[in-house]
């Protein structure tokens, strides 16, 4: 197997584990690998009045995962979230939030609520 395929498989497993973790925490998964013209969102989940756009990172350490979500990636995620939400008016009343789920070897996933607030998110009507 080549490196790209290994990384793809690891990413899919991490997303599956993150989705299961969120379900155990009471979230409803609305979309996995949601594709928009602005990019892809790993998970879209809802709980109560919150609509969480979740980035999943599989890394050896929590610090490496947190640093992997660059400002550029945050902006791309905000655009993708705006596009996803714009096509689904029934979710307009939910409060958007950008979460991070960190998946590390041999540890339970770590869910960071409101992990970041992308620049430009307000201009896109997200906040």
Buried (B, 14 or more C-beta within 10 A) or exposed (E): EEEEEEEEEEBBEBBBBBBEBBEEEEBEBBBBEBEBEBBEBBBBBBBEEBBBBBBBBBBEEBEEBBEBBEEEBBBBBBBBBBBBBEEEEEBEEBEBBBBBBBBBEEEEBBBBEEBBBBEEBEEBEBE
